[in-house]
Each structure stands twice: as structure tokens, then as C-alpha cells.
Amino acid sequence: MKINLKSLGIESGQQYESIITTENNENIKNAAPIGIIGIDKDIIQCRIFKGTITLENILLKREFIVNITWNPLYFTLATIGKIDEKYFSKNGLNLKGVDAYLKCEVIGDIKIQIKENDPVKKSEAGFFKSKVKEIVINNPCVKAPNRGFYNLIEALVNYTRMDLVDKEKKEFFINRLNELNRVINKVGSEEEKKAIKLVDDAYNSKIRKNEK
């Protein structure tokens, strides 16, 4: 099968949410929610914090699986570290019932660095690129989740409530918009970036109107 990440809705330069599964030398499996960035049609980039089981396993084996899914239970269990072996396929490292999964192999060095402009301060992480060796699609309508869209929806919902809440809640919405704006401009599509700019302008217009 020809590898093309666009078949999963993964565009170059944009970040998507996934669950990465790995295993150690004792074949103990692990799953964790990790953002991936599309680099080319068959290349992704990852940033994984130092000290995590995921990074340790990738440093050990230099290969892993990227699971593409919208399953909220999988994301929750993977985040809190309670995803049981029963959720993994019998003959592989992928999770059962995911929309698609990518078999990936690290290319080049895994560099341990600190990202200076990250809100998580002074946290070392492994930065590396990987080649997608195989894509397995279980759902022909698969599309990788992107946080940008959901942050935009939250901003829009908050905007519709601006005239219905008290001053304290309005200030919360305004402060929250700053964070939503930051995330969208970091991981969102060009359309989402244009949209949040419109939302930002609308918020400011509403604030100026209320100050009169």
C-alpha cells in the first residue's frame, strides 16, 4: 500500500491527537496519548517527555504504533495509565477497533531538549522524526483528531454566553479565549486560525460595546 498520511486527514505542519503504543524487551505493552505532527506524506514528528514509559520504549526499540481513534475511553484510560492488555489486538501492538493505525520506525537521532516557549516549563523531551512503514485502515472515513477544531467550538460557545453571565464569568471567558487562541495557532488548520481571529475580533467588539 502506498503511504500517504493525507488519506487519514493528516496534513504537513499540523498536529493531531493519537494514542501511541509501545512495548519493552519483556513484551509489556504501554499506551499513551501523544500529539503527532505531519512532516511529509510518510514522515511524522513527535515530542515525548523524558521519563515516560513511551519514550523509554521508543529509545529501546525505535519503533511504535500510532493509533488513530475518536474513542473517548481509550484516550481516558491511556492518559491515567489504566489501559489493560485486553484492549490490545492479540497478534499486534495496535489497539482493538481503532479507525486506523500506523506502524512507525524512528529515523535519525532522538534529541533530548527543552522547548523554551512551551507552557510546560523546564521539561526535557525527546524530539524525533519517524517513517511510517505501513498504514492499516479499518474505517474508510477515518480522520485524525485535531484539537484546533474543538478549541474553536469552545470559544464559540463561550461567545454566545457572554451577554448571559455575570462579570466574573465574562472575565473567565476572555482569559480562556487567550489559551484557546494559543492552542489553535499552534496546532490548528489555516481555516481554524482564520476562524479564531474572527472570534477574537467579535469578542473585542462585544467588550467595547459593553464598555460604552
C-alpha positions as MATLAB code, in Angstrom:
seq = 'MKINLKSLGIESGQQYESIITTENNENIKNAAPIGIIGIDKDIIQCRIFKGTITLENILLKREFIVNITWNPLYFTLATIGKIDEKYFSKNGLNLKGVDAYLKCEVIGDIKIQIKENDPVKKSEAGFFKSKVKEIVINNPCVKAPNRGFYNLIEALVNYTRMDLVDKEKKEFFINRLNELNRVINKVGSEEEKKAIKLVDDAYNSKIRKNEK';
ca = [
       0.000    0.000    0.000;
       1.316    3.450   -0.932;
       1.897    5.546    2.190;
       0.099    8.888    2.200;
      -0.852   10.452    5.524;
      -3.377   12.688    3.780;
      -5.583    9.601    3.496;
      -6.055    9.999    7.274;
      -6.564   13.756    7.101;
      -3.023   14.386    8.363;
      -1.603   17.496    6.699;
       2.038   18.575    6.786;
       2.849   21.027    9.568;
      -0.276   20.312   11.603;
      -0.613   18.459   14.900;
      -3.049   15.638   15.595;
      -4.053   13.672   18.665;
      -3.258    9.959   18.775;
      -2.540    7.097   21.144;
       0.956    5.719   20.771;
       1.508    2.113   21.785;
       4.914    0.621   22.555;
       6.446   -2.355   24.329;
       9.653   -3.130   26.205;
      12.025   -6.106   25.905;
       9.713   -8.184   28.122;
       6.841   -7.516   25.668;
       4.973   -5.459   28.271;
       2.729   -3.120   26.318;
       2.048    0.533   27.058;
      -0.301    3.160   25.638;
      -0.195    6.952   25.984;
      -1.924    9.918   24.328;
       0.658   11.728   22.195;
       0.383   14.520   19.645;
       1.964   13.831   16.264;
       2.921   16.376   13.596;
       2.714   15.612    9.897;
       6.014   16.375    8.153;
       5.655   14.657    4.763;
       3.416   12.065    3.148;
       5.174    9.294    5.099;
       7.004   11.164    7.884;
       5.746   12.285   11.305;
       7.405   14.125   14.162;
       6.915   13.521   17.877;
       7.839   15.259   21.100;
       7.613   12.960   24.117;
       8.562   13.939   27.652;
      11.631   12.397   29.215;
      10.916    9.883   31.978;
       7.796    8.459   30.326;
       7.439    4.776   29.525;
       6.636    5.680   25.928;
       9.938    7.479   25.359;
      11.892    4.773   27.189;
      10.376    2.079   24.954;
      10.988    4.086   21.779;
      14.604    4.724   22.772;
      14.891    0.965   23.334;
      13.242   -0.340   20.161;
      12.997    2.700   17.849;
       9.570    1.601   16.648;
       5.982    2.158   17.758;
       2.343    2.235   16.670;
       0.260    5.382   16.207;
      -3.416    4.580   16.827;
      -5.946    6.924   15.193;
      -9.224    6.867   17.108;
     -12.055    9.010   18.465;
     -12.763    6.551   21.281;
     -13.016    8.659   24.489;
     -12.490    5.618   26.716;
      -9.179    4.800   25.032;
      -7.897    8.359   25.472;
      -9.003    8.428   29.107;
      -7.552    5.039   30.049;
      -4.294    5.773   28.223;
      -3.975    9.129   29.994;
      -4.499    7.782   33.512;
      -2.357    4.721   32.844;
      -5.067    2.111   33.163;
      -5.370    0.683   29.664;
      -5.345   -3.078   30.076;
      -3.774   -5.648   27.738;
      -7.286   -6.762   26.786;
      -7.611   -3.601   24.692;
      -4.649   -4.571   22.509;
      -5.017   -6.832   19.481;
      -3.991  -10.438   20.055;
      -1.290  -10.558   17.402;
      -0.044   -6.991   17.351;
       0.721   -3.817   19.244;
      -2.246   -1.840   17.955;
      -5.406   -1.195   19.953;
      -8.584   -3.077   19.033;
     -11.220   -1.321   16.961;
      -9.299    1.857   16.143;
     -10.123    3.682   12.903;
      -6.568    3.219   11.651;
      -3.048    2.659   12.885;
       0.436    3.469   11.638;
       3.492    1.283   12.032;
       6.362    3.704   12.577;
      10.144    3.499   12.725;
      12.393    6.236   14.130;
      14.761    7.833   11.635;
      17.824    9.752   12.796;
      18.675   10.714   16.342;
      16.277   11.203   19.247;
      17.330   14.570   20.657;
      16.600   15.365   24.303;
      15.834   19.078   24.515;
      13.868   21.714   26.403;
      11.397   23.728   24.335;
      11.849   27.268   25.631;
       8.449   28.647   24.524;
       6.426   25.759   25.936;
       3.938   26.438   28.768;
       5.282   23.292   30.485;
       8.491   24.882   31.758;
      11.874   23.222   32.117;
      10.658   19.842   30.939;
      13.059   17.781   28.865;
      11.558   15.865   25.964;
      12.687   13.629   23.150;
      12.273   15.161   19.676;
      12.438   12.840   16.684;
      11.073   12.014   13.264;
       9.702    8.648   12.182;
       8.933    6.993    8.901;
       5.514    5.440    8.503;
       6.198    1.924    7.233;
       2.575    0.815    6.969;
      -0.938    2.249    7.332;
      -3.788   -0.066    8.305;
      -7.231    1.497    7.759;
     -10.230   -0.085    9.487;
     -12.659    2.774    8.878;
     -12.753    4.196    5.325;
     -13.985    7.528    6.758;
     -11.078    7.836    9.178;
      -9.822   11.305   10.077;
      -7.221   12.055   12.729;
      -8.478   14.255   15.613;
      -7.157   17.810   15.776;
      -7.584   19.867   18.967;
      -7.906   23.076   16.982;
     -11.500   22.449   15.940;
     -12.701   21.633   19.444;
     -10.975   24.669   20.921;
     -12.745   26.762   18.294;
     -16.124   25.279   19.252;
     -15.460   26.066   22.932;
     -14.603   29.670   22.027;
     -17.822   29.980   20.026;
     -19.970   28.501   22.802;
     -18.438   30.893   25.331;
     -19.043   33.819   22.960;
     -22.775   33.056   22.736;
     -22.978   33.215   26.553;
     -21.118   36.493   27.040;
     -24.325   38.526   27.443;
     -25.935   35.972   29.751;
     -23.344   35.695   32.507;
     -22.025   37.890   35.309;
     -18.846   39.978   35.194;
     -16.676   37.286   36.812;
     -17.732   34.669   34.254;
     -17.165   37.127   31.404;
     -13.608   37.664   32.580;
     -13.138   33.899   32.696;
     -14.330   33.582   29.078;
     -11.985   36.367   27.965;
      -8.983   34.802   29.716;
      -9.941   31.383   28.396;
     -10.018   32.783   24.857;
      -6.315   33.626   25.133;
      -5.464   29.969   25.793;
      -7.824   28.676   23.090;
      -6.254   31.152   20.677;
      -2.756   29.932   21.580;
      -3.625   26.276   21.029;
      -5.378   26.873   17.706;
      -2.485   28.924   16.355;
      -0.129   26.144   17.416;
      -1.956   23.033   16.180;
      -4.953   24.152   14.099;
      -5.524   24.298   10.362;
      -5.351   27.548    8.391;
      -9.170   27.673    8.386;
      -9.272   27.291   12.178;
      -6.668   30.036   12.578;
      -8.733   32.381   10.397;
     -11.862   31.441   12.339;
     -10.367   32.111   15.784;
      -9.181   35.521   14.527;
     -12.816   36.320   13.661;
     -13.912   35.098   17.091;
     -11.239   37.222   18.760;
     -12.412   40.294   16.840;
     -16.032   39.556   17.801;
     -15.086   39.240   21.488;
     -13.267   42.594   21.373;
     -16.195   44.256   19.613;
     -18.599   42.937   22.244;
     -16.320   44.132   25.064;
     -16.045   47.636   23.576;
     -19.829   47.786   23.148;
     -20.414   46.826   26.776;
     -17.925   49.439   27.998;
     -19.921   52.290   26.398;
];
